[in-house]
Amino acid sequence: MRPQFGIVPVLFVLVISAPQLGQALTPDAKTVGPMSYDVSEEVTLNGTVATVLTMPLPQMLAGSHLLLTTPSGSVDVSLGTTQLRGKDAIALIAGQQVEVTGVMKIFRGKQVLLARTVKTGGFLYDIRNEHGIPVTPRARQRMSQILQSGEKQ
């Protein structure tokens, strides 16, 4: 004979644990993972693009990267998976001067800058929002349309 637990005890456990689950998932709760993004930790680096990688090298975060040469050394800049694709993709080449704002993180024992914005040639490209979520090509295209039409956000 198998034990029968029924739905009532399962619902009871869910109801009791729901406040703790909800508290952990609230947007106000500070995320503390290794790839969390805290805008108060942002840094701005100026440098020269040494290499543009549309595909990551082994041991790198997924997505495209810039290898940036700064006065203090070389920096791996993560641009996410979609920033170098699509109609409104960022056009970057080796030798170009850029200003990158983002948060430094350690990934597999190496420093990487999670870029939020890249400024070059008078253009400012949004890579991630203030929560570290990558800007999609569709959102980038919509922003381009808004700027061209003169609409207010």
Helices and strands as residue ranges (DSSP letters): H 7-24, G 39-41, E 43-53, E 64-70, E 73-80, E 97-107, E 110-120, E 123-126, H 137-149
